[in-house]
Amino acid sequence: MPVERVSVTEAAVEVIDRLRSEHGELMFHLSGGCCDGSSPMCYQKGEFRLGGRDLYLGDIHGCGFYMHADQFEYYKNSHTTVDVVKGRGSSFSLEIPLGLRFMIRSRIFTDEEMADLRPVVAA
């Protein structure tokens, strides 16, 4: 079984469930742009247009997680965990009106994990 590149905390799962009940299917995107572009953005599925340089890294709690290829160059050797914290960002991400924001926690893969990573595919 391949090693997943992205996961989610229980706190973030609770927020995803709350957002899903209000907005339906969701997706996440990490652009890597300045400011809030370094935070994962949560959108109603289909409300964010993926580009030709976006990559699909896997699902978190039933939501596709995508990252721009330029940003992936920084994260390609890291496991990415989506978490949530109190505080407002200035983004269009769906959790912002709740007074919360999704954030990334990452760690470098072990050599064993690197040998069996889930492949990244174009979005």
C-alpha positions in Angstrom: 0.0 0.0 0.0 1.5 3.4 -1.0 2.4 6.0 1.6 0.0 8.9 1.4 1.4 12.4 0.8 -1.3 14.2 2.7 -3.4 13.6 5.8 -5.7 15.6 8.1 -6.1 16.1 11.8 -9.3 15.2 13.8 -9.8 18.9 14.5 -9.7 19.6 10.7 -12.1 16.6 10.1 -14.7 18.3 12.3 -14.5 21.5 10.4 -14.6 19.7 7.0 -17.8 17.9 8.2 -19.3 21.2 9.2 -18.4 22.9 5.9 -19.6 19.9 3.9 -23.0 19.9 5.6 -23.4 23.6 4.5 -21.6 23.6 1.1 -21.7 20.0 -0.2 -18.6 18.4 -1.7 -15.3 20.2 -1.0 -11.8 20.4 -2.4 -8.5 21.8 -1.2 -5.8 23.7 -3.1 -2.4 25.0 -2.0 -1.1 27.5 -4.5 2.1 28.6 -2.9 1.5 32.2 -3.7 2.3 34.9 -1.2 0.4 35.6 1.9 -2.6 33.3 2.1 -1.4 31.3 -0.9 0.8 29.4 1.5 -2.3 28.1 3.4 -4.5 25.4 2.1 -7.7 26.8 0.7 -11.0 25.0 1.0 -13.6 25.5 -1.8 -16.9 24.0 -2.8 -15.9 21.3 -5.3 -15.9 22.9 -8.8 -15.7 26.5 -7.5 -12.0 26.7 -8.0 -10.7 26.1 -11.5 -7.6 23.9 -11.5 -4.8 24.9 -13.9 -2.6 22.8 -16.1 0.2 23.0 -13.5 -1.9 21.8 -10.6 -1.2 18.3 -9.2 -3.5 15.9 -7.3 -1.8 14.6 -4.2 -4.6 12.5 -2.7 -7.8 12.9 -0.7 -8.2 14.1 2.9 -11.5 13.1 4.5 -13.1 12.6 1.1 -11.9 15.9 -0.4 -9.4 16.1 -3.2 -6.2 17.9 -2.3 -4.3 19.8 -5.1 -1.1 21.7 -5.1 0.5 23.9 -7.8 3.5 22.2 -9.4 5.9 25.0 -8.3 4.8 24.7 -4.7 5.1 20.9 -4.9 8.8 21.3 -5.6 9.2 22.5 -2.0 6.9 19.7 -0.6 7.8 16.7 -2.7 9.9 15.2 0.1 7.4 16.1 2.8 4.3 14.6 4.3 1.6 17.3 4.5 -1.0 17.4 7.3 -3.9 19.8 7.1 -4.8 21.2 10.5 -7.0 24.0 11.7 -6.4 26.9 14.1 -8.4 29.8 15.5 -7.9 33.1 13.6 -9.1 34.7 10.4 -7.1 34.8 7.3 -7.9 37.1 4.4 -8.7 34.4 1.9 -11.7 33.0 0.1 -11.4 29.7 1.9 -14.8 28.5 3.3 -13.7 28.2 6.9 -12.8 31.9 7.3 -16.3 33.1 8.4 -16.1 30.5 11.2 -13.1 32.4 12.7 -10.8 29.5 11.8 -8.2 28.8 9.2 -6.7 25.7 7.8 -2.9 25.4 8.0 -0.2 23.0 6.9 2.1 21.0 9.1 4.8 19.0 7.4 7.6 16.7 8.0 10.3 15.1 5.8 9.5 11.5 4.7 11.7 8.7 6.0 13.8 6.8 3.5 11.4 3.9 3.8 8.4 6.1 3.0 10.2 7.7 0.1 10.5 4.2 -1.5 6.7 3.7 -1.5 5.1 7.1 -2.1 1.7 7.5 -3.8 2.4 8.9 -7.2 1.4 12.5 -8.0 -0.8 13.0 -11.0 -1.8 16.0 -13.1 -5.1 17.5 -12.0 
